[in-house]
Amino acid sequence: MSDETVLFVDDEEQLRLAAAQTLDLADLSARCFADAEAALAHVGRAFAGVMVTDIRMAGMDGLTLMRRCLEIDPEFPVILVTGHGDVELAVQSMRDGAYDFIEKPFAPAVLVDSINRALDKRRLTLENRLLRNQVIGRGPIEARLAGRSEAMVAVRAQVRAVAQTDADVLIVGETGTGKEVAARALQMASARASGPFVHINCAALPSELIDSELFGHEPGAFPGATRARYGRFEHARGGTVFLDEIDSLPMRLQAKLLHAIQNRVITRLGSNDPVELDVRFIAASKSDLEKAVEAGTFRDDLYYRLNVLHIRMPLLDERREDIPRLFIQLVHDASVRYKRPVRVVPDRLLASLARRSWPGNVRELRNAADRFVLDLDLDLDFDPAADEPADGLQSASKGLAQQVAAYEKSLIAATIAAHGGNLKATYEALGISRKSLYEKMRKYDLSRDDFRHSGSPDQAGG
């Protein structure tokens, strides 16, 4: 039996024969059954096909069969075939979970169209389940640091290697490149995953309270200190301290931080008793600390102590091939956050996003995704209205198929754009064969000439 098999159930032999002929002419794989029990035996959560069943049948009727199918898989598409007097019953069954209903007598084209839409829905359901299982099955590094570009593959390899140690780490990268995301992925992949993750923004600490915030204090240590207080470092015991924007830390605190990192011991303000620390330090900087050392604004001994293991987060412009998938994921995230329906991202928009520069990196791309979900101006050379259906709505009969095709076309077009028209890099990034890419480009009327960057070399195989 083909993966995408139509299970056709009717207790009238002539209708079964007619349906088998119709589906064969439409190049659809089908199995016809005279009773519901025999058809039900083929239904399962992994079954890629759909069911078409008459309502009025001897033994188990079509409505009971539908309910039994939906007990096995609530998203399984069942199409009901009804007589003239059963229309009201069929409408109610739609509310109960039926995918569609067809009234007798029906034209063969009506049956084929309904089945094709149901198969599209089933295909999308199973693909989404697979993707969800892959996300759940991915480790913390792959789940947080997504991307197929060489730059992100290298970052994940570094984080994975570093996570196996308990050494301190320095993460460098411009604003918005994902330094905190990498730090959290590193902690979640380490033996400290169950411990606290204490994020300290060194640039935001009030100068008059910075010592108390980090190291804690005893009662009477300064005016207003009426009781003992744990510092942020103590709160992180058993876990990770993430020192964000460490280049902003005042010089006088850098010496105390160096002592804490070297000895894993701190002393609260107003106390002489040392407090042992079981923490891992991860520091992040958007500026070049080596230049800060040369300029005398950062201690060289602290720099060398932190720079034992070094991870550099790439600019978004350095991994353009990740932009289409990343933007689509950010759109989904924003849709959930704002409780908005998920919009299909037009291919022209994805191509525009992949071409332009992103000085704000992933943070700027996330802002663009938020604006897209909220239907606000993206400030791009793109007119969303040009890609919307003329009537503003997709018909129920074609909506799902159009969305599936639009997503695939968008992803392919944007990936071609991200690689400047280089087809070899495109099909490798998409994880498909050269033949598959060419077939899909013909299907969607895509030409690589439309996506070449000005001045891009036409590499071999591209």
C-alpha positions, 0 to 999 in steps of 0.5 A: 500500500502506498504511503498516501493511500485513500481508504474509500469505504462504501457498501455499494459495489458500483460506487466502489468501482466508480471511485476506484476508477476515478482515483486511478485516473487522478493518479491517486493510490486507493483501497476500497472497502465494503465495510468499516472495520476492514478500513479502520485496521489501516488507520494509525497516527503514522498513516499518511493517507486519508479516508472517504466514507459513506455515512449510511452503511450496514454495520458500523456507519460512517459517523461511527467510523469517523469517531473511531478514526479520530480516537486513534488520531484527532487530526486524521482527515475523514471525508464523508459522503452524504445523501441529499437528506443527510446534509444537516447531519454532515454539517454537524459532523464537520463540527465533530471533526470531519474534514469535508463532506460531499453530497451525492451525486457528485462529479469526479472532480469534486471528489478528487479535489477534496481528497487532494486537499485532505492529503495536503493537510495530512502531509503537513500534519505529519511534517509538523509532528516530525519537526516537533519531534526533532526539536524535542529530540535536539539537544540544548545546543542545537535547539538554541543555536539554530542554523545550517551555515558553516559559522553556526556549525562551528559555534555549536561545535565549540559550545559542545566541546566547551560544555564538557569542561568546567572551565571559564569561557569568554564569548565575544560578538557584536550586539544582537549576535546571541552571546547570552543565548550561547551562554545559556546553551552552554550551561544547559549542555553542561553538568550544571544544567540543573543549577541557577543561571545568574545573568549580571549586566555589568553595564547596568549595575549602579556604581554605588551598589555594585560591590553589594550586588555582586559580593553581598554584605553583612548588617551594618556594612554601610548605612541602610544595611540592616540585615545580611544579604547574599550577593549575586555570586552566592546565588549562583552556587552550583550553577553559572554566573554570566557576566554580560558586557564585562568590558563595562566593569570598573577597574576597581571591581576587576581586581576583586572579580579576578580574585573571585575567579582565581580562588573561587572565594568571595568576602561579603562587605563588612565581613572577614569570613571567606565564602567558597563559590562553586560556580562557573564564570562565562563572560561576554563582551561586544568590544575587543578586550585585547584593545581595551587591555592596550588602552589600559581600561581592562586588566590584562591578568583578568583578560588572560584568566577569562580567555582560556576558552574563547567563542566568537559569535558571528554577525548575521551578515556572515550567515545569510543562508540562515536568515530565511529559516530564522525569520520564519521561526521568529515569526512563529515565536512572535505569533505565539507571543502576541497571540496572532495567527501565523502568517505565511511569509512571502518569498519576495520578503524572504529574498529581501531579508536575505539580501539586506545588511543587518547591523543589529544582527539577530535582535534586529531580525527579531524586531522585523519579525515582530513588526511583520506579525503585527502588520507594521511597516518593515521599512524594506523595499517590499510591498506586502500587498503585492503578495496577498490574494486579490480578495484578501482571503484564501478559499477554504478549498485551496488555503492549505495547499497554497500555504504549503506551496508558498512556504516551500517556494519562499524558503527556496527563493530566499535560500537562493538569494542568500547564496547569491544565485549559487545553486550548489550552495543552495541545495546543500543548505536545503539538504536536498539533491541537485535534481530536486532543487531544479524540479522545484525551481521549475515548479515555482518558476524561479530563476537564479538570475533573479537572485544573484548578488551584484558582482557575485562570482558564478562558482562551479556547480552553482 
